[in-house]
């Protein structure tokens, strides 16, 4: 990939800015299209591109469908974006898919639901420390024109690489062909078209993306459509971003485990079955009996040979269903199974929020002013339907995942009132956990388009 | 007794200006397909799936027009004609409220005759597992749940025993449950008459195939040449699906484990495609009956029942299936696992993504194929499923649990059997 193209891709696709410890997500609404476009134009130089390795701060910008419309993008162009993106996250069907009902219903959301003003713009801002973050945020917000702030969501990043339940997170990330600077080709290298529009995906095809007539791009800002339609490509080097604001009931999780066993060691053993990795990140399928620190970053493993039945890592475990590797039909244990898995990968870019629960009060009643905590789940992909929605619906939330019966994801899944179970296979009798409580609640969310830098310029020049 | 399933298909013409009122009737009844007042399918212990839908009026590329049709489909245990009798006997008045919107309907007294006359043969039908009745599916699910509940209650003490002892404890639990007395016997297996009949058919077709093989070989180059000419001259119209239709289809999906899929289209004009389509569906039907008759359609294990039906002198075709999981998952299964199979059948249809040699291309063009499906899918206003909570994999596993309940098993087989629980 040429430097020109790389420089056109927003940095969040290439990295999660792990070195920038502080982060905030700012949701904006467009009040006046013309001034908002001027504002967007002034922002262009500050947007971090993929090749940069920022040491101070980083900024990326994404838009909802309503946001693109509010900026003045024509309806016929908007209609070319994916249907998932334009229809949004809160349709009746998607509520069923994601379990966004009851206490997770969009009506109760902090943002993104029907009861709050819909977000138009998402600014993801990262900085090396909190004072720097505050300073960069002050600079940016001082310059807002034509837009107003809806919500500012601050991440909390002193969890030592773990999420709030206490498990290392974000270990299994696909390596993107063409963007990664790695010289070797790890087995989980995925074609760039899965994560960036305008390139060949895992099917050897170009994912649908919005194209505009040349006349609609008088400045010639956009790249030409690589497929040769003669039109200008608004999608190229851009992609979609899924944001889910997920609250975690950390005390509820550990108190549930305590209801099953008084022994903290056994509680962690049970929790590790549910997650599929130990707190350090060590895969349960490789080290079923104890948390082997030597394997904490291990990611080069499969399930079919040695653990086909889930006697080490249960079939229903979180990591096994979110990324089943070689374990699914039509030919478990073969390259064909892996090939299928590669078409459903997520590039995760989320961060935690809220302070951790002090370890000494894990089992105590929460104080009345207990702050909310959880995960700003963010993932990036060129095809929301085949990637995020498929993984969320057909794998994570599916009580019938693989050959299971009534077992949604034991940790993050929606656990309906009819009961959610979790089976830990073992000989001669399986252990079955019944009626799992709900540990994760949706508090907000939306689908965004993360444009290329050229597309950002194009949007800032719309007339 | 071993009973095979039948695919009931009844197609009638919708009366002039009756489409909207009929749609309303179907939608209202479809709110509760098991217990509605018109046709309460929950009262039919032999119906696996049933649906009503309207195939809208259409005009093909040659300018021929086709009227709007009401389609009724059911997958039932036992013969189709007996089911139509049973249906009219039990729900005649309700059916009358539906069919009074159809052209040529003779009135309540002539209902049975009308439905019999309107019954047509399917071109091809797929059954996940031939001969497994609704009763058996439900009983075996009950058995599974009872054993699981037993293990939940006794797991701590059983864990310290051995596989043989656990199996014996399960057997004892089943024997002492009066609701499970049927489980002491094995499920019905095909009788000699049936097995022999199937073998004779297989042999006859095999013999005919061998006899015709030299001619097939001789004709192949010519056939392929004509096929390639068609494939390179067919114009595929890659249309964007209508957003309102996408939302309507989504509204009916994922309420339970299973979903209905209904789609319809025209065959490409000319005799060549119609002939190819007929031969291919004959072959599909043959393979479904003799090869893919047990829980696995070439790697796809999520389809309960499916059928292909020609109508209007083979100028139109519809496909209807009952599958597990989401539409996205279903489409991905098609693309990833059996694209070639879909191509052979559906590439004879108008606007199907272009194929090469009947098997290549086509469905492998992921997004074009998904758009093709969305532009051909029909809303299913009335859909009944007898065991909505079970996937085909669950049903198969339940059957294997029952099959392994009695009889001699060695240590390894006992272990393997217990792992099904």
HADDOCK unambig.tbl for C-alpha pairs under 7 A between the chains (distance, minus, plus):
assign (segid A and resid 92 and name CA) (segid B and resid 251 and name CA) 6.94 0.50 0.50
assign (segid A and resid 93 and name CA) (segid B and resid 250 and name CA) 5.83 0.50 0.50
assign (segid A and resid 93 and name CA) (segid B and resid 251 and name CA) 5.79 0.50 0.50
assign (segid A and resid 329 and name CA) (segid B and resid 299 and name CA) 6.79 0.50 0.50
assign (segid A and resid 330 and name CA) (segid B and resid 299 and name CA) 4.79 0.50 0.50
assign (segid A and resid 386 and name CA) (segid B and resid 328 and name CA) 6.94 0.50 0.50
assign (segid A and resid 390 and name CA) (segid B and resid 328 and name CA) 6.86 0.50 0.50
assign (segid A and resid 394 and name CA) (segid B and resid 325 and name CA) 6.63 0.50 0.50
assign (segid A and resid 394 and name CA) (segid B and resid 326 and name CA) 6.58 0.50 0.50
assign (segid A and resid 394 and name CA) (segid B and resid 329 and name CA) 6.75 0.50 0.50
assign (segid A and resid 403 and name CA) (segid B and resid 393 and name CA) 5.85 0.50 0.50
assign (segid A and resid 403 and name CA) (segid B and resid 394 and name CA) 6.49 0.50 0.50
assign (segid A and resid 405 and name CA) (segid B and resid 394 and name CA) 6.69 0.50 0.50
assign (segid A and resid 428 and name CA) (segid B and resid 159 and name CA) 6.26 0.50 0.50
assign (segid A and resid 428 and name CA) (segid B and resid 162 and name CA) 5.98 0.50 0.50
assign (segid A and resid 428 and name CA) (segid B and resid 163 and name CA) 4.99 0.50 0.50
assign (segid A and resid 428 and name CA) (segid B and resid 415 and name CA) 6.67 0.50 0.50
assign (segid A and resid 428 and name CA) (segid B and resid 418 and name CA) 6.87 0.50 0.50
assign (segid A and resid 429 and name CA) (segid B and resid 155 and name CA) 6.55 0.50 0.50
assign (segid A and resid 429 and name CA) (segid B and resid 158 and name CA) 6.98 0.50 0.50
assign (segid A and resid 429 and name CA) (segid B and resid 159 and name CA) 5.69 0.50 0.50
assign (segid A and resid 432 and name CA) (segid B and resid 152 and name CA) 6.82 0.50 0.50
